[in-house]
């Protein structure tokens, strides 16, 4: 409660309920455009429609000098002209805030590699990158794509960055990847257990380590380690990764693969599934895909959701070895326009309906805002107590 703006440090407060946060008058007048949470639930950052930034939580994530104090009420920060919080792809929330300015530049409060070395900590906002098109990191590696479609990488192990070198020392400055197969063709980057990229010619590449017993399952079989970017798939329109699971798609097929799992299936390389083999209604109808450590989900352009994976928490309450549609009645026959994964290990799914209502389900219902304190599964979608949501 201390970090989210609902009062003093009182652990008798039930943290598994929804609370209204008191916002300052100026922020109410400007209107909230976007909200993001900090790593470890240590704070909340707000972007207003006017481009101002507000914050509550641990001082060290605020951009204000200091490390140990707590900002207990929503407070305006000394930075403005911000368009949005930039999605860095971090698994459990932002380690440090990345903000995109209306000038197209990315701002953060510290050297992006300082988490590797305490001596580099710096708690003031500063510009670190320009000409950025896309960015992703996981605490050990950080990569970005510039507006010329080139890839730049940095991290704690040069051999894991696709630079073609067997050197495990740290790469503390960004360096351009000169791989002839991807240079000037990179559209989007994803950093999970490995670095993945999508190129303008619709190819998916990856680099790095396979891990113990193939647990990362990056998609190749001939070597445990790749120091260059290796082509995994072609004709790919979209991709999503969550630790040991991956899903890619085009309008005719999906590919899934994963490392070690607790329910018996292991695909260390992409396993192709023709959409027509599931249902003709899926062909030329894919809008997006997501997955967590237990389940895969497909969202169609006409607002329906299909799921494959473990139970409980599959959305239908039973295990599916192939994709099955979640009944539209589970969403009160509404069209779903977006779906995201949420919580530790992304063990819940949140679906946004066209009318602004939200539905949630998954292996852990305690993160759905329903007042549930145990990690009980919500087997089928349930309406969440939020209305008029835009995103």
N, C-alpha and C positions, 0 to 999 in steps of 0.2 A: 504493500500500500504506500510506503514511503516514496517509492520511485514513480508512481503513476498519477499522483496529484489528488488523492482522495482523503488525505489526512496525515497525521503523525504516524510514527512507526508503531502501529498497533496490530500485533499478529493475531488478535482475537477477531479481526475483521475477516469475513469469509472471502477469500480471494477468487473463488470459483463462481462468483456471481457477476452480473453486469452492474456497473456503477456509472452514474453520470459524473463527468469530470467538470469542475467549475473552470470555465475559461475566462480570461481577462476581457474587459469590455471592448478593447481595441480589436482583439482577435475575433470576437463575435461580430463586430461591425464589418470587418474585412471578409469574414467567412473562411472556414477551413477548406483548403483544397486537397490536402493529402496528409496522412499520418503514417509514421513508421516507428517500430520498436527497436531498442538497442539490444545488443547481444546480452544474454543472461537476464533479460527483462529489467535492465538497470535504468531504463528511462524511455520517454516517449518524445518524439520530435514532430512538430507541426509545421506545415507550409500554408500560409494564408493566400487568399486570392490576390492580395496585393504584392506577393512575393517576399513577405517578411517571414522570419523563422522564430518559432517559439519552442520552449522545452521545459520538461520537468524530469527530475531524476538525478543520477550521479553526476557531479560537477565535471568529472574528467571527460565526459562525452559531450560537453556543451559548447566547447570552443572558448570557454572563459578560463583564465589562468587558475590553476588549482587542481587538486586530485582527490581529496578525501571528503569534501563537504557534499551536501545534498541540496538540490533545488526542489523545495517541497510544493511549490505552486507553479502553475504554468507561467513562464517568464519569457519575455521577448529577448532574443539574442542579437548581438551587434553584427548582423549580416542581413543583406536585403537583395532584392532583384533576383530571387531564386524562382525557377520554374517548377522544379519537382525534386523529390528524393530520388536519387539514381539507384536502380536495382543492380547491386553488385553480384548477385547470385550466391551470397553467403547463406549457409544452410539454416542457421537458427536466428537470424536477425543480423543487423549491421554491427560489425565489431566497432567501427567508427563511422560516423555519418558521411555519406557521399551525396553532395547536392549539385544539381545541374542548374547553372545560372541561365537567365534569359539571354545572356550573351553567348550561350552554347558551350561554356566552359564548365569543367568539373571542379568542385571545391571539396576539401576535406580538412580535418583539423590536425593531421599529422602525416609524417612520411608513411606511405602505405606499407612499407616493410618493417616499421619500427616494432611491430609485435614480435619480431624475431630478436630484438635487442633492446633491452630496457633503456639503455643509454640514449636511444634515439627518440624517446617519448617527447611529444610536443603537443600542448593542449590548446593551440590557437589555430583558427581557420586560416588557410592559405591555399592558393591555387597550386595544384601539382601537375595538371595535365591540360593540354589544349588540343583542339582538332580531334575530339573523341567522338566516335560513332557508337561504340558498344564497349562494355567493360564488365569483367567478372572476376571474382576471387574467392578463395576458401580459407584464408588465414595463412596458407603456406605458399600459395602462388597467386599472382595477380597478373591479368592480361588485359589488353585493350586493343580495339580495332580503331584505326583512324579513318578519316573521311576519304582517304585514298585506298581504302580496303586493304591496308597492310596490318599485320599483327605484331604487337610488341609484348614482351614477356619479362617477368622478373619473379624471383622466388628463392626458396631456401635450398634448391638442388638443381644445378644447371642441366643435369642429365634428364630431368623430368619436364623440360620446357620446350622440347622440340627443336633445339639448336644444333643437333647433330654432333654433340660432344659428350664424351664419357667423363664428366667432371662433376663430382657431387658437392662442390663448394657453392656458396650462396651467390646469386646474381642480384646485386643490390641496386643496380640501375637498370632502367628499361632498355632492352635491346631489340632491334627489329629482327624478325624471323625471315631469313633469306631463302627458305625452302622454295625451289622453283615450282613445285606443284601447287602452292597456295599463294604466292606473292601477288599482291594487288587483286586478290579474288576473295578475300575473307569478308563475309557478311555479318556473322554473329559468332560469339565465343561463349563457351560454357566451361566453368571450372568446377569439377567435383573431385572424385578420386584421381581423375586424369583431366587433361585439357582436351576439349572437343571443339571443333569449329565447323561451321557450315559455310560453303563457298558459293560464289555467284553462279557457278555451273551446277549447283544443287548436289554437291558431294559432301559427305561427312568424313572428316579426318579426326584422328586422335593420336596422342603421344603419351609416353610415360610407362608406368609399371603395371603388370598384371596383378601382382600381390600374391599372398599365400593361397595356394589351391585355386587360383583364378578368381579370387573374391571380388576384384574390381571389374572383371569381365569387360575390358575395353573394346573387344571385338576382333582381336587377332589371336591366332593360335601358334604361329611358328616360333615365336620367341617370347620369353617372359617380359623382356624390356625392349622398348623402342625409344631411340634417341632422336628420331626424325618423326615427322607427321606421316601417318599411315592412312591410306584411304580405307574406310570401313564400308561405306555404302555409296551408291549413286542414285540420282533421281529422288533426292530427299527434299521435302518441303518444310518439315518441321521436326524438332527433336526435343526431348526432355530427359534429364538424368536425375536420379536420386540415389546416391551412394552405390548400392549393388544392382540397381535396376535402371534400364534405359528403354525408351520407346521412341521410334522415329516413324514418319508416315509420308505418304503422298496420297493422291486421290484414288488409288487403286489397291494399295496394300499398306499394312503396318509391319514393322519389325520390332520384336521385343528381345531383350537379352539381359542376363543377370549373372551375378556370381553365386556364391553359396547362399542357399535359402533354407528356411526351416519348414518348408512344405513340399520338398521333394523334387522340384523342377530346377534344372540348371541348364541355361543356354549361355555358354561362354562367348559365342558368336551370335550375330543377329539371326533370329528365327523368323522367317517370313510367313505372314498370314495374309492371304488374299481376301480383300473385303467382300468380294462376291461370294466367297465360301461361307462368310458369316451371314450376310444379308445384302441383297441388291440395293436396299435403301441406304447403305453406307457408301456406295461407290459415288465419287465426285461430291461427297457430302461432309468431309471432315473439316472441322473448324479449328480444333486444338486437341492436344493430348497431354496428360500428366500421369505421374505415378508416384507411389511411395514405396516403403519397404515391403509391402504386402500385396498391393493391387495396382492394376493399370486401368486408366479411364480414357475413353474417347468422347469428345463433345462434337456433335454434328452441327452443321450450319442451320438446320431447322430446329435446333434446341433440344435434342434428345441426348441421353447419356447411356453409354455402354460400358460395362466393366468386366474385368477378368482378374481372378486372383483368389486370395485366401478368404476364409470366413473365420471369426466374425469380422464385421466391418466392411464387407464387400459392396454394400449398398442394396443387395438383395437378401442378405442374411445367410447365403449359402456359398460354398466354394464353386468357382467356375473354372474349368480347364480351358474354355474358350470364351470369347466375349458374349455377354448377354445384356440385353437392354434392361435398365432399371425402369420399372413401370412409370408411365407419365402420371398416373394417379398419385405416386409418391411425392410428386411436385405439384399436386393439385391441378394437374393438366396445364401447367404453365410452361412457356418456352424458356429454356436456360440459355443465357448468353455468355457466361464465363464460369470457369471452375478453377479453384486453386487448392493446393494442399497446405496444411496448417499444423503447427505444433511440433514438439520434439519428434524427430524422425518422420515428420509429416504424416502422422498417423490418423489424421482426419481430413475430410474433403469438405470444402465450402462451395456451394453452387449459388450463383446470382441469377435470379429470374428476371424476365423482362420488365416486370412491374415493380422491381426494386426490393422484393423480398428475398430472404436468404434461407437456404436449406443446408443442413449439415449431417454428416454421418461418418463412421469410421471406427477403427479399433479402439480409440481413446476418446470418449465423449466428454471428458473433464475439460477439454479445451474448446468446447462449443459455446460457452457462455450460458449454459442452462442451469447452473447451480449444482452440477454433479461434481463431487469431490474425488471419487474413485476413478480408476482407469477402466470403467465399464464400457463395453462396446455399444455403439449406436448402430444397429445392424442395417437399418433402412433410413432414408432421408427423413429428417424432422424439421419442421419450421422453426427458425430461430427468432428470438424476440427483438428483431431489428426491421424497420420499415424504411422505404424510400432510399435504399442504398443505390449509389451510382456505380461504384467500383469496389 
